Amino acid sequence: MAVWSGPLSSKVTLGTIAVAAAVVTAAVFLSKRKQKKYELVGKVSALNCYPVKSCGGITNDVAFCTVSGIQMLNVKDRQFVIVHPNGDFVTQRQLPKMAGIETVCDGQDLVLRADGMPDIRVPLYPKLDRRKVVLCRVWIFHLEAQDCGDEVASWISEYLSEDLRLLVLVPGLEMRQSPTANAISTDKVVFADQSPYHIITEESLANLVSRIEPSPEGQITMKNFRPNIVIQGIKEAWDEDNWSHLKIGNSLKMRVLAPCDRCAIPTVNLATLQRRSDEEPLRTLRIFRMFPEICQSPLFGIFAGVDVESTVRVGDPVYAVRK
């Protein structure tokens, strides 16, 4: 049998090397397989849906996760959008007071509420009427939506002191492809900016809040970040940075698409409905959550898509596969 001489061993047979290599290869393979297993990382502590983009949300202990977003109490996330007369979308970035519009699901209607305004109702799923269908724009993307009528347009315009319309995506109109990095063809969104799902952990929020100086403008809370799914019980803050896949409960399976880059919306003071003068939480996030190789905005939370649709409940265990 041939013999090999090397610096660490005077005489080693090639057969021994081959066996050793096979053992190492097998060990690496098994190790990688082991790393790909789901591990328990926490549990669902809250579920949120935002029927009208950039307005108040609704919470519930149970929801259904579809490939195009969370569905709760008969309404889907970001199913409605407020636009200028030309169809361009508006959010709290331009109009922080939008945070003061509350949403309530009542049967087949969506009820809008705001201080100093009477409640107003609009159908959740009006019949498709091509005479009411208009083009709108969300960032660089153009899509069709149905106008909800003059009455609710007047209500929104009066409250926000600007000429605005309310649109809804009804069955029969096309959703758009999620523009989030790593999204696949089945990842659809209605009027969300990027991703079907936005997920945050309580531990990461607590770590962030602990770094922010006390302010007369109040403490930053989960409501500032508007997540769909909140997870509690992870062992270490920011552990979600390391996740590639999630399983929630017995059936729901999700892919982590990308970290969430934060815009100015979390700086809206939800009590005053104005931008915070201290620029928190972005000011603190910029200190320790900047990753220039990914984007130029601070990162907090993760975007996700659904592979297997299912019901999700508060209290459901959350399992993760690490990258």
C-alpha positions as CSV (number, residue, x, y, z in Angstrom):
1,M,0.0,0.0,0.0
2,A,1.3,3.5,-0.9
3,V,2.7,5.6,1.9
4,W,2.4,9.4,2.4
5,S,4.8,11.4,4.5
6,G,3.7,14.8,5.9
7,P,4.8,17.3,8.5
8,L,2.5,16.0,11.2
9,S,3.0,12.3,10.7
10,S,6.0,10.4,9.4
11,K,4.1,7.5,7.8
12,V,0.4,7.5,7.1
13,T,-1.3,5.1,4.7
14,L,-3.5,6.5,2.0
15,G,-6.1,4.1,3.1
16,T,-6.1,5.6,6.5
17,I,-6.5,9.0,4.9
18,A,-9.4,7.9,2.9
19,V,-11.2,6.5,5.9
20,A,-10.5,9.6,7.9
21,A,-11.8,11.8,5.1
22,A,-14.9,9.8,4.9
23,V,-15.5,10.0,8.6
24,V,-15.0,13.8,8.5
25,T,-17.3,14.2,5.5
26,A,-20.0,12.2,7.2
27,A,-19.6,14.2,10.4
28,V,-19.9,17.5,8.5
29,F,-22.9,16.2,6.6
30,L,-24.6,15.1,9.8
31,S,-23.7,18.3,11.5
32,K,-25.3,20.3,8.7
33,R,-28.4,18.2,8.8
34,K,-28.6,18.7,12.6
35,Q,-28.3,22.5,12.1
36,K,-31.2,22.5,9.7
37,K,-33.6,21.0,12.3
38,Y,-36.3,23.2,13.9
39,E,-35.6,24.3,17.4
40,L,-38.0,25.8,19.9
41,V,-37.3,29.5,20.2
42,G,-40.4,31.0,21.8
43,K,-44.1,31.5,21.5
44,V,-46.5,33.8,19.8
45,S,-47.5,36.6,22.2
46,A,-49.5,38.9,19.9
47,L,-51.2,39.0,16.5
48,N,-51.9,42.2,14.6
49,C,-53.6,43.1,11.4
50,Y,-53.8,46.6,9.8
51,P,-56.8,46.8,7.5
52,V,-56.0,50.3,6.2
53,K,-52.4,51.0,5.4
54,S,-50.8,53.3,8.0
55,C,-53.9,53.5,10.2
56,G,-54.7,51.8,13.5
57,G,-54.7,48.0,13.7
58,I,-56.8,45.3,15.2
59,T,-55.6,42.5,17.5
60,N,-57.0,39.1,18.1
61,D,-55.9,35.8,19.7
62,V,-56.4,33.9,16.5
63,A,-55.7,34.6,12.8
64,F,-55.2,32.8,9.5
65,C,-51.9,33.3,7.7
66,T,-52.2,33.3,3.9
67,V,-49.4,33.7,1.4
68,S,-50.5,37.3,0.9
69,G,-50.7,38.4,4.5
70,I,-52.5,37.8,7.8
71,Q,-56.3,37.6,7.8
72,M,-58.2,38.4,11.0
73,L,-61.8,38.9,11.8
74,N,-62.7,38.7,8.1
75,V,-60.2,41.3,6.9
76,K,-56.8,41.0,5.4
77,D,-53.7,43.1,6.3
78,R,-53.4,46.3,4.3
79,Q,-56.5,45.5,2.3
80,F,-57.3,49.3,2.1
81,V,-55.1,52.2,1.2
82,I,-55.5,56.0,1.4
83,V,-54.4,57.9,-1.7
84,H,-54.2,61.3,-3.3
85,P,-56.7,62.0,-6.1
86,N,-54.0,61.0,-8.6
87,G,-53.7,57.5,-7.0
88,D,-50.4,58.1,-5.1
89,F,-50.5,56.4,-1.7
90,V,-50.0,58.3,1.6
91,T,-48.8,57.0,4.9
92,Q,-47.8,58.3,8.4
93,R,-44.5,59.4,6.8
94,Q,-46.4,62.3,5.3
95,L,-49.4,62.5,7.5
96,P,-48.7,61.3,11.1
97,K,-52.3,61.9,12.1
98,M,-53.3,58.8,10.1
99,A,-52.2,56.9,13.3
100,G,-55.3,58.4,14.9
101,I,-57.7,56.5,12.6
102,E,-58.9,53.4,14.4
103,T,-60.3,50.4,12.5
104,V,-62.9,47.9,13.7
105,C,-64.3,44.9,11.9
106,D,-68.1,44.5,12.3
107,G,-69.5,41.7,10.3
108,Q,-69.0,42.5,6.6
109,D,-68.1,46.1,7.3
110,L,-65.0,48.0,8.3
111,V,-65.7,50.8,10.8
112,L,-63.4,53.8,10.9
113,R,-63.2,55.9,14.1
114,A,-61.3,59.1,15.0
115,D,-61.5,61.8,17.6
116,G,-64.1,64.4,16.8
117,M,-65.5,62.4,13.9
118,P,-68.6,60.2,13.7
119,D,-68.0,56.5,13.0
120,I,-68.2,55.6,9.3
121,R,-68.7,52.2,7.7
122,V,-67.4,50.7,4.4
123,P,-68.0,47.2,3.0
124,L,-65.0,44.9,3.5
125,Y,-65.7,43.1,0.2
126,P,-67.8,45.2,-2.2
127,K,-68.7,43.6,-5.5
128,L,-66.2,44.3,-8.2
129,D,-67.4,47.3,-10.2
130,R,-65.2,48.2,-13.1
131,R,-66.6,51.8,-13.2
132,K,-65.1,52.4,-9.8
133,V,-61.7,50.7,-10.5
134,V,-58.8,53.1,-10.6
135,L,-55.0,52.9,-10.9
136,C,-53.0,53.6,-7.8
137,R,-49.3,53.6,-6.9
138,V,-47.5,52.1,-3.9
139,W,-43.9,53.2,-4.2
140,I,-42.8,52.3,-7.8
141,F,-45.6,49.7,-8.2
142,H,-48.8,50.4,-10.0
143,L,-52.0,48.3,-9.5
144,E,-55.7,48.5,-9.7
145,A,-58.0,49.1,-6.8
146,Q,-61.7,50.0,-6.3
147,D,-62.7,53.4,-4.9
148,C,-64.8,53.2,-1.8
149,G,-66.9,56.2,-2.6
150,D,-67.4,59.9,-1.8
151,E,-68.8,59.6,1.7
152,V,-65.7,57.9,3.2
153,A,-63.4,60.1,1.1
154,S,-65.0,63.2,2.6
155,W,-64.7,61.7,6.1
156,I,-60.9,61.0,5.6
157,S,-60.3,64.3,3.9
158,E,-61.9,66.2,6.7
159,Y,-60.0,64.4,9.5
160,L,-56.6,64.7,7.7
161,S,-57.3,68.1,6.2
162,E,-56.3,67.0,2.8
163,D,-58.1,65.8,-0.4
164,L,-57.9,62.0,-0.2
165,R,-59.6,58.8,-1.3
166,L,-60.0,55.3,0.2
167,L,-59.3,52.4,-2.1
168,V,-59.8,48.6,-1.5
169,L,-58.5,45.6,-3.3
170,V,-61.5,43.4,-4.1
171,P,-61.6,39.8,-5.3
172,G,-61.0,39.9,-9.1
173,L,-58.2,42.4,-8.9
174,E,-54.6,41.4,-9.0
175,M,-52.3,41.5,-6.0
176,R,-48.6,42.4,-6.6
177,Q,-45.5,40.4,-6.1
178,S,-43.6,41.1,-2.9
179,P,-40.5,43.2,-3.7
180,T,-38.6,42.0,-0.6
181,A,-35.2,40.4,-1.1
182,N,-35.5,36.6,-1.5
183,A,-39.3,36.7,-2.1
184,I,-40.6,34.0,-4.5
185,S,-43.5,34.1,-6.9
186,T,-46.1,33.0,-4.3
187,D,-45.2,35.9,-1.9
188,K,-47.9,38.4,-2.7
189,V,-48.9,41.6,-1.0
190,V,-51.9,43.8,-1.1
191,F,-50.9,47.4,-0.1
192,A,-48.0,46.5,2.2
193,D,-44.7,48.2,1.4
194,Q,-42.6,45.1,1.0
195,S,-43.5,41.8,2.6
196,P,-46.6,39.7,3.5
197,Y,-45.4,39.5,7.2
198,H,-43.5,41.6,9.6
199,I,-42.2,39.8,12.8
200,I,-40.7,41.2,16.0
201,T,-39.5,39.7,19.2
202,E,-40.3,41.2,22.6
203,E,-36.8,40.6,23.8
204,S,-35.3,42.7,21.0
205,L,-37.7,45.5,21.7
206,A,-36.8,45.4,25.4
207,N,-33.1,45.6,24.5
208,L,-33.8,48.6,22.3
209,V,-35.9,50.4,24.9
210,S,-33.3,49.8,27.5
211,R,-30.9,51.9,25.4
212,I,-33.2,54.8,24.9
213,E,-33.0,57.7,27.3
214,P,-36.2,58.5,29.2
215,S,-38.2,61.1,27.4
216,P,-41.3,63.3,28.2
217,E,-42.6,62.1,24.9
218,G,-43.1,58.7,26.4
219,Q,-41.7,55.2,25.9
220,I,-41.4,53.4,22.6
221,T,-43.7,50.4,22.5
222,M,-44.5,47.6,20.1
223,K,-47.2,49.7,18.6
224,N,-44.6,52.0,17.1
225,F,-43.3,49.2,14.9
226,R,-46.6,47.7,13.7
227,P,-45.7,44.0,13.5
228,N,-48.1,41.2,12.4
229,I,-46.6,38.6,14.7
230,V,-44.9,39.1,18.0
231,I,-42.7,36.4,19.5
232,Q,-41.8,36.1,23.2
233,G,-39.3,34.0,25.0
234,I,-36.2,33.9,22.9
235,K,-33.0,33.3,24.8
236,E,-31.2,36.3,23.5
237,A,-32.2,39.7,22.0
238,W,-31.7,39.9,18.2
239,D,-31.6,36.1,17.8
240,E,-34.1,36.5,15.0
241,D,-31.2,37.8,12.8
242,N,-30.0,34.2,12.7
243,W,-33.3,32.5,11.5
244,S,-34.0,31.2,8.0
245,H,-37.3,29.3,8.5
246,L,-40.1,29.3,11.0
247,K,-42.7,26.8,12.1
248,I,-45.5,28.1,14.2
249,G,-47.9,25.7,16.0
250,N,-48.4,22.4,14.2
251,S,-48.8,23.6,10.6
252,L,-47.8,27.1,9.7
253,K,-44.4,27.3,7.9
254,M,-42.7,30.5,6.9
255,R,-39.5,31.6,5.2
256,V,-37.5,34.6,6.6
257,L,-37.0,36.8,3.6
258,A,-34.9,39.7,4.9
259,P,-34.4,42.0,7.9
260,C,-36.8,44.9,8.2
261,D,-35.2,48.3,7.4
262,R,-36.9,51.0,9.5
263,C,-38.5,54.1,8.1
264,A,-39.7,57.2,9.9
265,I,-43.1,55.7,10.9
266,P,-41.9,54.4,14.3
267,T,-41.0,58.0,15.3
268,V,-44.7,59.0,15.3
269,N,-45.8,59.8,18.9
270,L,-49.1,57.8,19.1
271,A,-50.4,60.1,21.9
272,T,-49.9,63.4,20.1
273,L,-50.0,62.1,16.5
274,Q,-46.9,64.1,15.6
275,R,-43.3,63.2,14.9
276,R,-41.2,62.8,18.0
277,S,-38.7,65.6,18.4
278,D,-36.1,63.2,19.8
279,E,-36.3,61.1,16.6
280,E,-36.6,57.9,18.7
281,P,-36.4,55.0,18.2
282,L,-34.4,55.6,14.9
283,R,-31.8,57.7,16.7
284,T,-30.8,54.8,19.0
285,L,-31.2,52.2,16.3
286,R,-28.7,54.0,14.1
287,I,-26.1,53.6,16.9
288,F,-26.0,49.8,17.0
289,R,-28.3,48.4,14.3
290,M,-26.7,49.7,11.1
291,F,-25.5,47.2,8.5
292,P,-24.3,49.1,5.5
293,E,-23.7,45.9,3.5
294,I,-27.4,45.3,3.6
295,C,-29.0,48.8,3.5
296,Q,-28.6,52.4,4.7
297,S,-31.4,52.3,7.3
298,P,-31.3,50.7,10.7
299,L,-32.6,47.1,11.0
300,F,-35.2,45.8,13.4
301,G,-37.5,42.8,13.0
302,I,-37.8,40.4,10.0
303,F,-39.9,40.1,6.9
304,A,-41.3,36.7,6.1
305,G,-43.4,34.7,3.6
306,V,-45.6,31.7,4.0
307,D,-44.9,28.3,2.5
308,V,-47.8,26.4,4.3
309,E,-50.9,28.4,5.2
310,S,-52.5,27.8,8.5
311,T,-54.3,29.2,11.5
312,V,-52.1,30.8,14.2
313,R,-52.9,31.5,17.8
314,V,-51.5,33.5,20.6
315,G,-49.5,31.0,22.7
316,D,-48.5,28.8,19.8
317,P,-44.9,27.5,20.0
318,V,-42.5,29.0,17.5
319,Y,-39.7,26.9,16.1
320,A,-36.8,28.2,14.0
321,V,-34.2,26.9,11.6
322,R,-30.9,28.7,11.9
323,K,-29.0,30.0,8.9
